[in-house]
Amino acid sequence: MANPETAKTVDLSHIIEEGMTTYKGLPGPQICDFWTREGSAPNYDDGSTFQIGRIDMVANTGTYLDSPFHRYADGADLSELKLESIASVPGLVVRRPWENALAIDAGHLDGVDVEGKAVLFHTGWDRHWRTDAYFGEHPYLTAEAADWLARNGAIVVGIDSCNIDNMHVRARPVHTRLLGAGIPICEHMTGLDRLPDAGFLFTAAPPKVKGMGTFPVRAYALVG
């Protein structure tokens, strides 16, 4: 397992930028100054200036984490997530290139030890980020795969696709099953090709916000 003192840090998050689209139909973030450097200058006598930024965005922006409250009104919200489920979790990567098949089923997990692990699905779909193709037919997990992950003890599950469910049908069985089992979901990941198959620590910790089920994260892994 990775030694935090000597490990390499691998960033697994997309950059949040003004006006970007994470989902079609949802507004992109608006980023601006609340307190400008020029405006702050008269408040100090030593030449100090400061910027305080402001961002207006929906919670599902960029690379983000879903807590059970995202799906269930009585589920744990962001403030109630246990750190051991989202920080320094031993990780493994399941590689299922989208060119081979879009649906990831339970059979693709045969022989994989997911107990106590962060399970990250590397499909390569992140190459389409910020393009129209990103919102087309995309890689996703099946309900059977979600049941298998929950039954076999996964701690947190992530994917480098626009949705862990098939967003082109009117059901979300993977969110239903994983979040119902208390397993957070990290979507819109990137850079999973830079990770080994196992032997790293995964973190995707959102702010401790009460009454919210989703928020952007700086997802990363410690490798080596």
Stockholm file with secondary structure:
# STOCKHOLM 1.0

chainA/1-224         MANPETAKTVDLSHIIEEGMTTYKGLPGPQICDFWTREGSAPNYDDGSTFQIGRIDMVANTGTYLDSPFHRYADGADLSELKLESIASVPGLVVRRPWENALAIDAGHLDGVDVEGKAVLFHTGWDRHWRTDAYFGEHPYLTAEAADWLARNGAIVVGIDSCNIDNMHVRARPVHTRLLGAGIPICEHMTGLDRLPDAGFLFTAAPPKVKGMGTFPVRAYALVG
#=GR chainA/1-224 SS CCCTTTCEEEECCCCCCTTCCSSTTSCCCEEEEEECHHHHGGGCSSSCCCCEEEEECCSSCSSEEECGGGTCTTSCCGGGCCGGGTSSEEEEEEECCTTTCSEECGGGGTTCCCTTCEEEEECSGGGGTTSGGGGSSCCEECHHHHHHHHHTTCSEEEESSSCSSCTTSSCCHHHHHHHHTTCCEEESCCCGGGSCSEEEEEECCCCCCTTCSEEECCCEEEEC
#=GC SS_cons         CCCTTTCEEEECCCCCCTTCCSSTTSCCCEEEEEECHHHHGGGCSSSCCCCEEEEECCSSCSSEEECGGGTCTTSCCGGGCCGGGTSSEEEEEEECCTTTCSEECGGGGTTCCCTTCEEEEECSGGGGTTSGGGGSSCCEECHHHHHHHHHTTCSEEEESSSCSSCTTSSCCHHHHHHHHTTCCEEESCCCGGGSCSEEEEEECCCCCCTTCSEEECCCEEEEC
//
